[in-house]
Amino acid sequence: YGNDFKTYERGIRTIYGYMDYIILHETAHEWWGNNITACDGADVWLHEGFAMYSEVLYVEDQLGYPMSIHYLLERRRGIQNRRAIVGPRGEYYWGFEDAYNKGAWILHTLRSVLDDDTMFFGILKGFQQEFASQIVCTEDLVEYINNVTGQDFKPFFDQYIFDRRPPTLEYSLTKDKLLYRYTGILPEFSMPVNVLVNKDEVRLQPSMATQTLTIPDYATVQIMDWEYLILKKENADLQEN
């Protein structure tokens, strides 16, 4: 622990420059862990996911957004999806393996869905102020986000936190159409996903029903999965409704 307590004048040299992610992570626990504290071990992602995303925000601040995405993508490899992050309380439940990496990715996904950094960072700061020196559960965070945004994010957190499966976006690309739908989602789940069509961003609103986006002939299409925690699956059998 402590990166063997290596001491360098400017930190530990990494591909992200001179930094020590452990110092960043543990400093973040002054807010996510100490100023607000999880109500149960099952809610430990409120400490670890937020502290992990604090590392990402440091990289973004110091090196720019593209490098922070690289940092996130490296950590997505560690997501296991074997159990829900938050399970039964009052008993031994420790969804620890995904509390860090998946927790950070859920926050990044929320940021992308909101598409408003002023609001997103206002939520982080406001939650710290509203619940300073208090014990909180995941539901407190969800209620706070709902109040600030005026939207219902309970289905979002039900899918990502209380279920083990991230949504799967199935798609099929033809000469002039993109067909797409969600699978593996809870009935009330709804979340937009952005795609690049010849480098122009288009926001889709997938559901369990197959939908169609008409595109220019032979357009280049990229699903922006670096903004969302989703699984992608090409399915040539998708048919227009």
Helices and strands as residue ranges (DSSP letters): G 3-5, E 13-14, E 17-18, H 21-28, E 36-38, G 41-43, H 45-63, H 65-76, H 96-99, H 101-114, H 117-130, E 134-136, H 138-149, H 154-160, E 168-173, E 177-183, E 193-197, E 200-204, E 211-214, E 221-223, E 231-234
